[in-house]
Structures are given as structure tokens and as C-alpha cells.
């Protein structure tokens, strides 16, 4: 499954950009990154997640709502999500 491999690469690029952004924020020596640099691997990861979910028949809207609602229930919260079909 090529999407899984590519997703791993995208997540690695996200981690690298975040490291560089934090380095700049703390005034540390070394290469830095911009928020625009972070946007590219974030976009790629989101796209690859959607492709991967689709290839296995996972409805991301339902999965995200279910996770959110499970956490709300576990913590006694009253905010819940309904999945949208759009």
C-alpha cells in the first residue's frame, strides 16, 4: 500500500517542520521553517489519510465523530458531534 508509506514520509516532514518552527520560536541556533513550509506536508498528510481511508472503506466523517463522542462520554462532557455526509 503506497499511501501508507507516503503518509509516513509526510508525517516525518511535518515533524521536521514543527521542530524547526519551535527552534525559531525559542531562539535556538539551526535551520528554521515557516508556517507555509508546514502547510505542504500537512496538506499531503490529510490527502493521503483520505485516500487510505477510502481504499479500506473507512468513513472518516463517522470515524472522527465516533472518536470525539467517545472522548466526550469518557470525560462526562455534553458536547457531541454528528457526522455529516457532505
C-alpha positions as CSV (number, residue, x, y, z in Angstrom):
1,X,0.0,0.0,0.0
2,X,1.9,3.0,-1.3
3,X,-0.4,5.5,0.5
4,X,0.7,4.2,3.9
5,X,4.4,4.6,3.0
6,X,3.8,8.1,1.6
7,X,1.8,9.0,4.7
8,X,4.8,8.1,6.9
9,X,7.0,10.4,4.8
10,X,4.5,13.2,5.1
11,X,4.3,12.8,8.9
12,X,8.1,12.8,9.1
13,X,8.1,16.1,7.1
14,X,5.5,17.5,9.5
15,X,7.7,16.6,12.5
16,X,10.7,18.2,10.9
17,X,8.9,21.5,10.1
18,X,7.5,21.6,13.6
19,X,10.9,21.1,15.1
20,X,12.3,24.0,13.0
21,X,9.4,26.2,13.9
22,X,9.9,25.5,17.6
23,X,13.6,26.1,17.3
24,X,13.0,29.5,15.8
25,X,10.4,30.3,18.5
26,X,12.9,29.5,21.2
27,X,15.6,31.5,19.5
28,X,17.8,28.4,19.1
29,X,20.6,28.1,16.5
30,X,19.9,26.0,13.4
31,X,17.7,25.9,10.4
32,X,14.2,27.3,10.7
33,X,10.9,26.8,8.9
34,X,7.8,28.9,8.1
35,X,4.2,28.1,8.6
36,X,3.9,28.0,4.8
37,X,6.6,25.2,4.9
38,X,4.5,23.3,7.4
39,X,1.3,23.7,5.3
40,X,2.7,21.5,2.4
41,X,3.3,18.3,4.4
42,X,0.1,18.9,6.4
43,X,-1.9,19.1,3.2
44,X,-0.2,16.0,1.8
45,X,-0.9,14.0,5.0
46,X,-4.6,15.0,5.0
47,X,-4.9,14.0,1.4
48,X,-3.1,10.6,2.0
49,X,-5.3,9.9,5.1
50,X,-8.4,10.4,2.9
51,X,-7.0,8.2,0.2
52,X,-6.0,5.5,2.7
53,X,-9.4,5.6,4.4
54,X,-11.2,5.4,1.1
55,X,-9.1,2.4,-0.1
56,X,-10.2,0.5,3.1
57,X,-13.8,1.7,3.1
58,X,-13.4,3.8,6.2
59,X,-15.9,6.7,6.5
60,X,-13.7,9.4,8.1
61,X,-16.7,11.6,9.0
62,X,-18.2,8.8,11.1
63,X,-14.8,7.7,12.5
64,X,-13.9,11.3,13.6
65,X,-17.3,11.8,15.2
66,X,-17.2,8.5,16.9
67,X,-13.8,9.2,18.4
68,X,-14.9,12.7,19.5
69,X,-18.1,11.4,21.1
70,X,-16.3,8.5,22.9
71,X,-13.9,11.0,24.5
72,X,-16.8,13.3,25.5
73,X,-18.6,10.3,27.1
74,X,-15.5,9.2,28.9
75,X,-15.0,12.6,30.3
76,X,-18.6,13.4,31.2
77,X,-18.9,16.1,28.6
78,X,-22.1,17.2,26.9
79,X,-20.7,18.2,23.6
80,X,-21.1,15.6,20.8
81,X,-20.6,15.6,17.0
82,X,-23.0,14.3,14.4
83,X,-21.2,13.1,11.2
84,X,-22.1,14.9,8.1
85,X,-22.5,13.2,4.7
86,X,-21.1,16.1,2.7
